[in-house]
């Protein structure tokens, strides 16, 4: 996402994640050490940092010039940890069976299935440890942060990301299932869109946004998530594997995709429409939301 002029440097999150994932000195046993190595491998091996940047941007947009963005940093890091765990598990043989991720061996291909599963488990729980530890340091108090924690937990669980993945797997197991437009968009909104939406919504909450501001940024996140996933489905068909960094495609795995349901041209049209809707959701904000507008346009133009 380097094409977007972020207000806050991605190095903020990167440096914080390096510290969070540092192995303790007593991780001497080979298995324990391998677990930390797998966690670091999954999180620190590149990635767009889309969700963390969204959370920071949303916080800054409503927080104003004097807002101390470091107070939202724990939640931004937590989203990256949750996202990384989901990718580790998605790549497993029982799920998408992907041998590569971001142009290198996926976590299970490098460390084995068992360590990869444990690394995903540990990253998920670490995310909520980071969130809990961030409560004490927030000047806005625990109530605001707890609301954000609840939103993030819902987005990651059965009504969000995990539930969407379960629906996707069920459709793959029953290839004769006729998926309707609304069903596909609902699945997208859970599997991919939930973490993108909550990054914007929780960021607005943590930044002290009004109810109207929080609602606007939530709408932005919903449309952005839809644009992002539909374009991902397009790239799955038309993209260059050297750029996308994935050896296993949704088409090869019999996954239900936007081009399969809508047709390629309609999928592209819908992605563009969702991008435009995301930009429109930001009408109440001025120049402070320019990075978010840039991102909404970029997600349907990217090659990876």
KOLFIMI-148973 format. One record per residue (C-alpha): residue in three letters; x, y, z. Coordinates in steps of 0.2 Angstrom, whole numbers, plus 5000, padded with zeros to 4 digits. Example, Ala and Ser with C-alpha at 12.3 -4.5 7.8 and 13.67 -1.06 7.14 Angstrom:
<timars>
ALA506249785039 SER506849955036 
</timars>
This chain:
<timars>
UNK500050005000 UNK501550114997 UNK500550214984 UNK499550294998 UNK500150445007 UNK499850385025 UNK499750515038 UNK500650395050 UNK502250295046 UNK502050105044 UNK503650095054 UNK502650135069 UNK501749965068 UNK503249875061 UNK504349925076 UNK503049885089 UNK502749715081 UNK504549675082 UNK504549715101 UNK502949615104 UNK503549465095 UNK505349455103 UNK505549285111 UNK505849285130 UNK507549235136 UNK506849075143 UNK506249005126 UNK507748885126 UNK506848725122 UNK506848685104 UNK504948675102 UNK504648835112 UNK505948925101 UNK505248855085 UNK503548925090 UNK504149095092 UNK505149085076 UNK503549035067 UNK502549175075 UNK503849295069 UNK503949225052 UNK502049235050 UNK501949415055 UNK503649505051 UNK503749425033 UNK503049575024 UNK501249615020 UNK500149765016 UNK499849815035 UNK498149875028 UNK497149845044 UNK498349925056 UNK498550075045 UNK496650095043 UNK496450095062 UNK497850225064 UNK497150335050 UNK495350325057 UNK495950365074 UNK496850515068 UNK495450575057 UNK494250595072 UNK495650635085 UNK496150795078 UNK497850875077 UNK498350845095 UNK497850665095 UNK499250555102 UNK499250405089 UNK500250295100 UNK498750265111 UNK497950175096 UNK499550075092 UNK499049915103 UNK497449895094 UNK498349915077 UNK499649785081 UNK498249665088 UNK497349675071 UNK498949625062 UNK499249485074 UNK497449425071 UNK497649445052 UNK499249345052 UNK498549205062 UNK497049185050 UNK498249175035 UNK499349045044 UNK497748935047 UNK497048975030 UNK498548905021 UNK498548735030 UNK498148585020 UNK496448565028 UNK495948735022 UNK496648815006 UNK498248705006 UNK499348845000 UNK501248804999 UNK501748994997 UNK501249155005 UNK501949325000 UNK503149244988 UNK503949125001 UNK503548955009 UNK501948965019 UNK502148945038 UNK501648765038 UNK502748725023 UNK504248795033 UNK503848735051 UNK502648595049 UNK500748585052 UNK500848565070 UNK501948715074 UNK500948815061 UNK499348775070 UNK500048825087 UNK500848985080 UNK499149035074 UNK498348995091 UNK499749095100 UNK499549245088 UNK497649255091 UNK497849255110 UNK499349375109 UNK498249495100 UNK497049505115 UNK498549515127 UNK499149665118 UNK497449745118 UNK497249715137 UNK498949785141 UNK498549935131 UNK496949975142 UNK498050035156 UNK499050155146 UNK497650235137 UNK497150415143 UNK495450395136 UNK495150265150 UNK494650085149 UNK492850095144 UNK493250165126 UNK494550035124 UNK493449895130 UNK492149945117 UNK493549925104 UNK494049755110 UNK492249695109 UNK492149755091 UNK493749675086 UNK493249505095 UNK491649505086 UNK492449545069 UNK493649395071 UNK492449265077 UNK490949165072 UNK489949315066 UNK491449385057 UNK493049315049 UNK492949135056 UNK491149125051 UNK491449185034 UNK492849055032 UNK491748915038 UNK490448965024 UNK491748975011 UNK492348805016 UNK490548735016 UNK490248794998 UNK491948714992 UNK491348555000 UNK489748564990 UNK490248624973 UNK488448604966 UNK487748734978 UNK487048884968 UNK487749044977 UNK486649204975 UNK487349374974 UNK486849424991 UNK487549264999 UNK489249294991 UNK489349474997 UNK488849425014 UNK490249295015 UNK491449425009 UNK490849545022 UNK491249415035 UNK492749335029 UNK493749475023 UNK492749635026 UNK492449615045 UNK494249655050 UNK494349795037 UNK492749865043 UNK493249845062 UNK494949935059 UNK493950085053 UNK492650075067 UNK493750035081 UNK494950165076 UNK493650295076 UNK493050235093 UNK494850245100 UNK495050415093 UNK493550485102 UNK492450505087 UNK490650555088 UNK489250425084 UNK489050505067 UNK490950495064 UNK491050315069 UNK489550265058 UNK490350355043 UNK492050265045 UNK491150105048 UNK490250125031 UNK491850175023 UNK492650015030 UNK491149905024 UNK491249975006 UNK493149965006 UNK493149785012 UNK491949734998 UNK493049824985 UNK494549744991 UNK493949564991 UNK493049574974 UNK494649644967 UNK495649504975 UNK494449374967 UNK494849464950 UNK496749454953 UNK496549274957 UNK496049244939 UNK496949384930 UNK498449424942 UNK500249374940 UNK500749244953 UNK502449324954 UNK501649484960 UNK500249404971 UNK501449284979 UNK500149144980 UNK500448974973 UNK498648914977 UNK497149004969 UNK495349004975 UNK494848944957 UNK496048794959 UNK495248754976 UNK493448764969 UNK493148924980 UNK491649024975 UNK492249194969 UNK491549354962 UNK491949324944 UNK491149154945 UNK489549224952 UNK489449394943 UNK490549364928 UNK492249454926 UNK491549624919 UNK490149634932 UNK491449594946 UNK492549734940 UNK491049854940 UNK490549804957 UNK492249824964 UNK492350004956 UNK490650044963 UNK491149984981 UNK492750094979 UNK491650244974 UNK490450214989 UNK491950205001 UNK492450374995 UNK490750444997 UNK490650385015 UNK491950505019 UNK491050665013 UNK490850735031 UNK492750735033 UNK494050855025 UNK495850845020 UNK496250745036 UNK495450585027 UNK496350605011 UNK497450445014 UNK495850345016 UNK495150414999 UNK496750374991 UNK496650194998 UNK494850164992 UNK495450204974 UNK497050114975 UNK496249944981 UNK495449914964 UNK496949964954 UNK498249864963 UNK499149714955 UNK499449614971 
</timars>
